[in-house]
Amino acid sequence: MKSVSLVVLNWNGEKVISRCLKDIFKALENSPGGGEVLVVDNGSTDQSISLIERDFPQARLIKLGKNIGFSEGNNIGVLESKGDIVVLVNNDAYLHPDFLVYILPHFEDAQVFSVNPKMYKLDGTTLASGKTEFLFHRGIFKPKISRNNHSSPVPCLFASGGGGAFDRKKYLELGGLLDFLYWEDLELGYRAWKLKGWKTIYEPRSLAYHDHGTSFKKVFSKRALKEMLSKNRFLFQWYALSDPLFVIQHLCSLPFNLIYYSLRGDVDYPIGFIQALFKWRRFKREVDRSVPNVKAKLRDQDILEIVRDEKKESA
């Protein structure tokens, strides 16, 4: 069994970090290969650090001194980790005791890059992440979480940065998460499929619970988050999708979509487009610096077909 590192990114998580770490250590006890727990603190100003040092001395604490963001904080955690497999856990995510039991065996397959668990919101019934796929409709890339009741592992688009497991060596070879803030985990999973043909697997028997956005809600309004998602949709689509048919559909549909969503009063789409235009050059420079320049193994259409959900909706 491969060794595992569980990396928790924390920022002012005094109210949630204790439960998060308690559940992580329970899950680690049930893992036959053992492992380690790292907490990367992103410059917390509450009592998080003292709480971790007092109650969880067995966790390795990395103090960054300032908030350097979700992507870079996690990248540092992966770089500092020692396990063959790295699980990225948000400080507001809670793992089932058998979480690792079902996830780790998938990495015996050399083509597996990441594994995504079934993740519920705290109510235990609303799905927060799971079998991820994507649609391409009217020139717009749309990620989707399948509502089908899968009982066995299937390919999916990406693993969540809030509770997904990753092959550490492959993660570093790909260059890690880009400084994207929302969609960074989607982009990394897509990059693994496209550049290397490396698989992401959805494992429905592995369970986690996530109070999604606890940290982001402290900083961003709902409006700002929606605009950020729209902006990142454009950045991702301009950078990642290269099949001629997808590109042509996007360009031909763009004027219609801008007018349509503006008239509907859904201003997130046009505002996101403008924000993406302003950020594109800087984003492209980061991509060129961080992402390996290799010939793609899979076309966009290939990935869409691989992760497409063919299972019929359960009654």
VENURQUI-V478000 format. One record per backbone hydrogen bond with DSSP energy under -0.5 kcal/mol. CO is the residue of the C=O (numbers start at 1). NH is the residue of the N-H. E is the energy in kcal/mol with one decimal. If there is no record, write none. Layout:
BEGIN
co: (CO	CO)
nh: (NH	NH)
e: (E	E)
END
This chain:
BEGIN
co: (3	3	4	5	5	6	6	7	7	8	8	9	10	13	13	16	17	18	19	20	21	22	23	24	25	26	28	30	31	34	36	37	38	38	39	39	40	40	41	41	47	48	49	50	51	52	56	59	60	60	61	62	62	66	69	70	71	72	73	74	75	76	77	84	85	86	86	87	87	89	90	92	94	96	98	99	100	103	104	105	106	108	109	111	111	113	114	115	116	117	118	118	119	119	120	121	125	126	129	130	131	132	133	135	137	140	142	144	144	148	154	160	160	162	164	165	166	166	167	168	169	170	171	171	172	178	183	184	185	186	187	188	189	190	191	191	192	192	192	193	194	194	199	199	200	201	201	202	202	203	203	205	206	207	208	209	210	211	213	215	216	216	221	222	223	224	225	226	227	228	229	230	231	232	233	234	235	236	236	237	240	243	243	244	245	246	247	248	249	250	251	253	254	255	256	257	258	259	260	261	262	265	266	267	268	269	270	271	272	273	274	275	276	279	280	281	282	283	284	285	286	287	292	299	300	301	302	303	304	308)
nh: (84	85	36	7	87	8	38	9	89	10	40	91	42	16	17	20	21	22	23	24	25	26	27	28	29	30	31	32	34	4	6	60	8	40	41	62	10	42	43	64	51	52	53	54	55	56	59	61	39	62	63	41	64	68	73	74	75	76	77	78	79	80	81	168	5	88	166	7	89	9	93	211	209	99	102	103	104	106	107	108	109	110	112	113	199	167	201	165	203	119	120	208	128	129	210	124	127	121	119	132	146	157	144	142	140	137	135	133	146	150	202	163	164	90	88	115	86	168	171	172	173	174	175	176	175	180	187	188	189	190	191	192	193	194	195	196	196	197	198	197	297	298	113	114	156	116	203	154	204	118	206	207	118	96	120	94	212	214	217	218	219	220	225	226	227	228	229	230	231	232	233	234	235	236	237	238	239	240	241	241	242	246	247	248	249	250	251	252	253	254	255	257	258	259	260	261	262	263	264	266	265	267	269	271	272	273	274	275	276	277	278	279	280	283	284	285	286	287	288	289	290	291	294	303	304	305	306	307	308	310)
e: (-0.7	-2.2	-1.9	-0.6	-2.8	-0.6	-2.8	-0.6	-3.0	-0.6	-2.9	-1.0	-3.4	-1.5	-2.9	-1.9	-2.6	-2.4	-2.3	-1.8	-2.5	-1.7	-2.3	-2.4	-1.7	-1.0	-1.3	-0.6	-1.4	-1.0	-2.5	-3.0	-3.1	-0.5	-0.7	-3.2	-2.8	-0.6	-1.1	-2.3	-2.2	-2.5	-2.6	-2.0	-2.9	-2.3	-1.8	-0.6	-2.9	-0.5	-0.6	-2.9	-0.7	-0.8	-1.7	-2.1	-2.5	-2.2	-1.8	-2.5	-2.4	-2.4	-1.0	-2.3	-2.9	-0.6	-3.1	-2.9	-0.6	-1.3	-1.9	-2.6	-2.4	-2.2	-1.0	-0.9	-2.0	-1.4	-1.8	-1.7	-1.6	-0.6	-1.9	-0.5	-3.3	-2.7	-2.1	-2.4	-2.9	-0.7	-0.5	-1.9	-3.5	-2.0	-2.9	-2.4	-0.5	-3.0	-2.8	-1.3	-2.7	-2.7	-2.4	-2.9	-1.6	-2.2	-2.8	-2.5	-0.6	-1.6	-3.5	-1.1	-2.3	-1.5	-2.2	-2.2	-3.1	-0.7	-2.7	-2.3	-2.0	-2.1	-0.6	-1.8	-0.7	-2.1	-2.8	-1.8	-2.3	-2.4	-2.5	-2.1	-2.0	-2.9	-2.7	-0.6	-1.3	-0.8	-2.0	-1.1	-2.6	-2.1	-3.5	-1.6	-2.4	-3.1	-0.6	-1.4	-0.7	-0.7	-1.3	-0.6	-3.0	-2.2	-2.7	-3.2	-1.5	-1.1	-2.8	-1.1	-1.5	-3.4	-2.3	-2.2	-2.2	-2.2	-2.4	-2.0	-2.6	-2.6	-1.7	-1.6	-2.2	-2.7	-2.4	-2.8	-1.8	-3.6	-0.5	-1.2	-0.6	-0.6	-2.2	-2.8	-2.3	-2.3	-2.5	-2.7	-1.9	-1.4	-0.6	-2.9	-2.6	-2.1	-3.2	-2.7	-1.4	-2.6	-1.6	-2.0	-1.1	-1.5	-0.9	-2.4	-2.6	-2.1	-2.2	-2.6	-2.4	-2.0	-1.8	-1.7	-1.6	-2.6	-3.0	-2.0	-1.8	-2.3	-2.7	-1.8	-2.4	-2.8	-1.4	-1.9	-2.4	-2.1	-2.3	-2.3	-0.7	-0.9)
END
